[in-house]
Amino acid sequence: MQDMCINCGKCYMTCNDSGYQAIEFDAETHLPTVTDSCTGCTLCLSVCPIPECIQMVRRTTPAAPKRGVPFDQTERFMKTRFPLLSQ
């Protein structure tokens, strides 16, 4: 990626605008750096103007969602937010 990237920032803007914010720019090289927040949605890949510049790789650790209600708290959430549904 480092040899091919033209620093257009499209991957960064798309990731940031979609709410994932998993791409940062290195202050020295101005190259995009993917953080652990990446969910593998491939939005960055779809907007990159350079073919094969971005290569998706399998995660070594599972991605923990950072939005929504945790599964173990769903019942309590439903009772407090939607009391009529839980009767």
Secondary structure, DSSP 8 states (H G I E B T S, - for coil): -TTT-----HHHHHHHHTT---EEE-TTT--EEE-TT-----HHHHH-SSTTSS-----SS-----SS--GGGHHHHHHHH-TTTT-
